[in-house]
Amino acid sequence: MAEQKESSVLFSLKELMNLEEDRIKEEEADREARLRAENEAKLAAERAQREAEEARIRAEEDARRTEEQRRREEEARVAAIQQAEVERARMDAEHRSRMEAMAAQQSHETQLTAMRQDKGKKRLQLIVGIVTAVLVIGGVTTGVLWKRSSDAQDRRAAALEAERKRTEEELAGLKRQFEDAAKKEEELRKNLASAKDEAERAKIEAQLAAAKKEKEKAAGAMGAARGGGGSGKPSSGGGAKAPCNCPPGDPLCSCL
């Protein structure tokens, strides 16, 4: 009976010890689980913070690159506008210089024509005096010769005047062609500065080259017209001298 009680007590103590060990193991497991959870939470927080920082850095870098690209584009646009303004100022200066040169040339030609006309009038007055004296002294024959020479002089003067007018009209037309070509070239240069793509730029450049050729052609034609018109004199080089058909004793004969 005593042994049975002792065994029962030992069993109870053993059972209690087992329960205590289980409780200790459970507490240890709970503590380890709690520590793992805390570590995982800490790692997750650190990872989230790191990812947020990396995202912030990437956003700042993207914003910096975007701002840099915008700045470069703005600088390129301003440079293109400034270049276009410089080119337009240069073209305006060239145009003004050409127009002033043309005006000076026309003024010079007008003065030369007026001088030739004045010289012709003075010569005619001198001839009239001479012919009058000859008529008084020599009679009607000299008067007839003078009349013929006077008519020839009038015809030459009329021909010179007609040639001068024709040259002025031709120069005026060529001047209008030159100005139209220059305006077209200026408009194409403006369009080239604002071209959106390479295809449009190539098309405008081709049109610009054609406009330049047209302007140069008009300028060359004006130079040729100024150089060859209005003189009324034959070229001195080559060609045989024309025969003299003046009546004998003609004081206005150009062969003299």
Secondary structure, 3 states (H helix, E strand, C coil): CHHHHHHHHHHHHHHHHHHHHHHHHHHHHHHHHHHHHHHHHHHHHHHHHHHHHHHHHHHHHHHHHHHHHHHHHHHHHHHHHHHHHHHHHHHHHHHHHHHHHHHHHHHHHHHHHHHHHHHHHHHHHHHHHHHHHHHHHHCHHHHHHHHHHHHHHHHHHHHHHHHHHHHHHHHHHHHHHHHHHHHHHHHHHHHHHCCCCHHHHHHHHHHHHHHHHHHHHHHHHHHHHHHHCCCCCCCCCCCCCCCCCCCCCCCCCCCC
